[in-house]
Amino acid sequence: MIMVMKKMIFGILSLLFLASPAMADDDKPIKVKEMPVAAQEFIAEHFPGQSIAVAKQEGSFIEKNYDIIFTNGNKLEFDRKGIWTNVDCRYGSVPQAIIPAPITEYVKNHFPDGKVKKIEKENRKYEVELSNDVELKFNNSYELVDVDL
């Protein structure tokens, strides 16, 4: 009896495991007003007047993320709460108000001609890409931990 139950549980878990990749990549186009309020406010404050080409929700029923692609090529990524995780302004620069002050100060002092064209944050750690293709990584105390020239 125990052996049969173990096989049934193993079978069910196997099916769930095999089905999860199909469910995990569930992208769907959405309207900006369907995004979390924090994301809507971020877009309105930092990217006013920019035309949105695509807004989409990514993920499964467990983990959701949101992406915005503007017609000028700028891209934004948000977590499930609508907090930004990635801002990519490949043909311009990231709005100054988004960049933490210590990172702005570091860039200004060490790369005065460099503009931040991309910033990504994960657990309060930041990766910054400059217009001169220098990549900087900062820890959660905004201390530089890696440079890729």
C-alpha positions in Angstrom: 0.0 0.0 0.0 2.8 2.4 0.9 4.7 1.5 -2.2 1.6 2.2 -4.4 1.1 5.6 -2.7 4.8 6.5 -3.2 4.5 5.7 -6.9 1.3 7.7 -7.2 2.9 10.7 -5.5 6.0 10.4 -7.7 3.8 10.2 -10.8 1.8 13.3 -9.9 5.0 15.3 -9.0 6.6 14.2 -12.3 3.6 15.4 -14.3 3.6 18.7 -12.5 7.3 19.1 -13.1 6.9 18.3 -16.8 4.0 20.7 -17.1 5.7 23.6 -15.3 7.9 24.7 -18.1 4.9 25.2 -20.3 3.1 27.2 -17.6 6.2 29.1 -16.6 6.6 31.0 -19.9 3.1 32.4 -20.1 3.5 35.8 -21.7 0.5 37.8 -22.6 0.0 41.3 -24.0 -1.9 43.6 -21.6 -2.9 47.2 -21.3 -0.8 49.5 -19.1 -3.8 50.1 -16.9 -3.8 46.3 -16.1 -0.3 46.7 -14.5 0.2 47.4 -10.8 -0.3 51.0 -9.9 3.3 51.5 -8.9 4.4 50.6 -12.5 1.8 52.9 -14.0 3.0 55.8 -11.8 6.7 55.1 -12.6 5.9 55.2 -16.3 3.9 58.4 -16.0 6.6 60.1 -13.9 9.8 59.1 -15.6 8.7 58.4 -19.2 5.8 60.9 -19.9 4.7 61.3 -23.4 6.6 58.2 -24.7 4.6 55.9 -26.9 4.3 52.3 -25.8 4.7 49.7 -28.4 4.2 46.6 -26.2 3.1 46.0 -22.6 3.1 42.4 -21.5 2.8 40.3 -18.4 5.2 37.4 -18.1 5.3 34.4 -15.8 3.1 31.8 -14.3 0.4 31.9 -11.7 3.1 32.0 -9.0 5.5 34.6 -10.3 4.5 37.5 -12.5 6.6 40.2 -14.1 5.7 43.1 -16.4 7.6 44.5 -19.4 7.2 47.7 -21.4 8.8 48.4 -24.7 8.5 52.0 -26.0 8.5 52.8 -29.7 11.9 54.5 -29.3 13.4 51.2 -28.1 13.5 51.9 -24.4 12.6 49.0 -22.2 11.3 48.7 -18.6 10.9 45.6 -16.5 8.8 45.5 -13.2 8.3 42.8 -10.6 4.9 41.6 -9.5 4.4 44.6 -7.3 5.2 47.0 -10.1 8.6 48.0 -8.7 11.2 48.5 -11.5 13.9 45.9 -11.9 15.4 47.0 -15.2 15.5 50.3 -17.1 17.2 50.1 -20.5 17.5 53.4 -22.5 19.8 52.1 -25.3 19.5 55.3 -27.4 19.4 57.8 -24.5 20.1 57.9 -20.8 18.2 56.6 -17.8 16.3 59.4 -16.0 18.5 60.8 -13.3 15.8 60.4 -10.6 15.8 56.6 -11.0 19.6 56.2 -10.2 20.5 56.1 -6.6 22.6 59.2 -5.6 25.8 57.2 -4.6 25.8 55.6 -8.1 25.3 58.9 -9.8 28.2 60.4 -7.8 30.5 57.5 -8.6 29.8 57.8 -12.3 30.2 61.6 -12.3 33.6 61.3 -10.5 35.1 58.4 -12.4 33.4 58.5 -15.8 32.4 62.2 -16.3 31.6 61.7 -20.0 29.6 58.5 -19.4 25.9 58.4 -19.2 23.9 55.6 -17.6 22.0 53.9 -20.4 20.9 50.8 -18.4 20.4 50.1 -14.8 19.2 46.8 -13.3 18.5 46.1 -9.6 18.2 42.8 -7.9 17.9 42.5 -4.1 19.3 46.1 -3.8 22.3 45.2 -5.9 22.8 47.2 -9.0 24.3 46.7 -12.4 24.9 49.8 -14.5 25.9 50.1 -18.1 27.3 53.4 -19.4 27.3 54.9 -22.8 31.0 54.1 -23.2 30.1 50.4 -22.7 31.7 50.2 -19.2 29.7 48.0 -16.9 29.7 48.6 -13.1 28.3 46.5 -10.3 27.5 47.8 -6.9 26.5 45.9 -3.7 23.6 46.8 -1.5 25.7 49.5 0.2 26.4 51.1 -3.2 30.1 50.1 -3.1 31.6 49.2 -6.4 32.3 45.4 -6.5 33.1 44.8 -10.2 34.0 46.8 -13.3 33.9 45.4 -16.9 35.8 47.8 -19.2 
